[in-house]
Amino acid sequence: MRKTTLDQLPAADRQLVEAAAAARENAYTPYSNHKVGSAVRTRSGRVFAACNVEVVTLQQSVHAERNAVMAMAAAGERQIDAIVCHGPYSGVPCAECRQVIWEFCCDDPDVAIIGSTLDGEIELMTIGEIYPSPYGPGTKGIDPRKF
């Protein structure tokens, strides 16, 4: 993982961070008040942003990264180019979100993950760095772009 600042990111990545920050404003977090936004850029260049949504049981709550990836998939996109997780502290996705991200990386361990904190800290990583032994579609001989 490498740390940097927002102004050091390429313009497309800055826009992705800004989309995630805007999505965070819509987070529904009455139980934890832990608001997170995420934005996914696909290989075709489209951007999908989402926030986390809690429900009273908390087990059924859905993280921002998963909501953004699901919005991407619902729109017919199947390959992630980069994803941002923007929240109060470290933007490293949880294990469940890593699995969902890997599903649509099409076996590319170099897919960019940008962690963005409210303090302005930017953490740059790849899915391969934070999920080094993935289990996903490739394990089953499946190419998500074909579905």
C-alpha positions as CSV (number, residue, x, y, z in Angstrom):
1,M,0.0,0.0,0.0
2,R,1.2,3.4,-0.9
3,K,0.0,6.7,0.6
4,T,-0.4,9.9,-1.3
5,T,-2.7,13.0,-1.4
6,L,-5.7,13.8,-3.6
7,D,-3.9,16.4,-5.6
8,Q,-1.3,13.8,-6.6
9,L,-3.9,11.5,-8.2
10,P,-4.6,11.5,-12.0
11,A,-7.7,13.5,-12.8
12,A,-9.8,10.4,-13.5
13,D,-9.0,9.0,-10.0
14,R,-9.7,12.3,-8.3
15,Q,-13.1,12.3,-10.0
16,L,-13.7,8.8,-8.7
17,V,-12.8,9.9,-5.1
18,E,-15.2,12.9,-5.5
19,A,-18.0,10.6,-6.7
20,A,-17.5,8.4,-3.7
21,A,-17.4,11.3,-1.3
22,A,-20.7,12.6,-2.8
23,A,-22.3,9.2,-2.5
24,R,-21.2,9.0,1.2
25,E,-23.6,12.0,1.9
26,N,-26.5,9.7,1.1
27,A,-25.5,6.9,3.5
28,Y,-28.2,5.5,5.7
29,T,-26.5,4.8,9.0
30,P,-28.8,5.5,11.9
31,Y,-27.3,2.7,14.1
32,S,-23.6,3.2,13.7
33,N,-23.3,6.7,12.1
34,H,-20.4,5.2,10.1
35,K,-21.0,6.7,6.6
36,V,-19.1,5.3,3.7
37,G,-19.2,6.1,0.0
38,S,-17.8,4.1,-2.9
39,A,-17.4,4.6,-6.6
40,V,-16.5,2.0,-9.3
41,R,-15.0,2.9,-12.7
42,T,-15.4,0.2,-15.2
43,R,-13.1,-0.7,-18.0
44,S,-15.5,1.0,-20.4
45,G,-15.1,4.2,-18.3
46,R,-18.5,4.3,-16.7
47,V,-18.7,5.3,-13.0
48,F,-21.2,3.9,-10.5
49,A,-21.3,5.4,-7.0
50,A,-23.1,4.2,-3.9
51,C,-23.2,4.4,-0.1
52,N,-23.7,2.0,2.7
53,V,-27.2,1.2,3.9
54,E,-27.9,-0.2,7.4
55,V,-30.9,-2.0,8.7
56,V,-31.8,-2.5,12.3
57,T,-30.5,-6.1,12.4
58,L,-27.1,-4.9,11.1
59,Q,-26.4,-8.3,9.6
60,Q,-28.4,-7.3,6.5
61,S,-26.6,-4.0,6.1
62,V,-24.7,-3.6,2.8
63,H,-21.4,-1.8,2.5
64,A,-20.9,1.0,0.0
65,E,-18.4,-1.0,-2.1
66,R,-20.8,-3.9,-2.6
67,N,-23.7,-1.5,-3.5
68,A,-21.5,0.3,-6.1
69,V,-20.4,-3.0,-7.6
70,M,-24.0,-4.3,-7.7
71,A,-25.2,-1.1,-9.4
72,M,-22.4,-1.7,-11.9
73,A,-23.5,-5.2,-12.5
74,A,-27.2,-4.2,-12.7
75,A,-26.3,-1.8,-15.5
76,G,-24.7,-4.6,-17.5
77,E,-21.1,-3.8,-16.8
78,R,-18.8,-6.7,-15.8
79,Q,-15.2,-5.4,-15.4
80,I,-13.9,-3.1,-12.7
81,D,-11.0,-0.8,-13.6
82,A,-10.8,0.9,-10.2
83,I,-12.8,1.3,-7.0
84,V,-12.7,3.9,-4.2
85,C,-13.8,3.4,-0.6
86,H,-14.3,6.8,1.1
87,G,-15.0,7.0,4.8
88,P,-13.9,8.1,8.2
89,Y,-10.7,6.1,8.4
90,S,-8.8,3.5,6.3
91,G,-10.3,2.8,3.0
92,V,-9.2,-0.8,2.9
93,P,-12.2,-2.9,1.9
94,C,-13.4,-5.6,4.3
95,A,-13.1,-9.3,3.4
96,E,-16.6,-9.6,2.1
97,C,-16.2,-6.5,-0.1
98,R,-12.8,-7.9,-1.4
99,Q,-14.6,-11.0,-2.5
100,V,-17.2,-9.0,-4.4
101,I,-14.6,-6.8,-6.0
102,W,-12.6,-9.9,-7.1
103,E,-15.7,-11.3,-8.7
104,F,-15.6,-8.5,-11.3
105,C,-11.8,-8.0,-11.6
106,C,-11.8,-10.7,-14.3
107,D,-8.7,-12.3,-12.7
108,D,-6.7,-9.1,-12.9
109,P,-4.8,-8.6,-9.6
110,D,-3.7,-5.1,-10.7
111,V,-7.2,-3.6,-10.4
112,A,-6.7,-0.4,-8.5
113,I,-8.3,0.2,-5.1
114,I,-8.1,3.8,-3.7
115,G,-8.8,4.2,0.0
116,S,-9.8,7.8,0.8
117,T,-10.3,9.1,4.4
118,L,-12.2,12.2,5.6
119,D,-8.8,13.5,6.7
120,G,-7.6,13.6,3.1
121,E,-5.3,10.6,3.3
122,I,-5.2,8.5,0.2
123,E,-4.1,4.8,0.3
124,L,-3.3,3.2,-3.1
125,M,-3.4,-0.6,-3.4
126,T,-4.4,-3.3,-5.8
127,I,-6.8,-6.1,-5.2
128,G,-3.9,-8.5,-5.6
129,E,-2.1,-6.9,-2.7
130,I,-5.0,-7.1,-0.3
131,Y,-6.5,-10.3,-1.5
132,P,-3.4,-12.4,-2.5
133,S,-5.1,-15.9,-2.7
134,P,-8.5,-15.2,-4.3
135,Y,-11.2,-17.6,-4.9
136,G,-13.5,-16.4,-7.7
137,P,-15.0,-17.0,-11.1
138,G,-11.6,-17.9,-12.6
139,T,-11.4,-20.8,-10.1
140,K,-14.5,-22.2,-11.8
141,G,-13.4,-21.4,-15.4
142,I,-16.0,-18.5,-15.5
143,D,-15.4,-15.2,-17.3
144,P,-17.9,-12.6,-15.8
145,R,-17.8,-10.6,-19.0
146,K,-19.7,-13.4,-20.7
147,F,-22.7,-13.3,-18.4
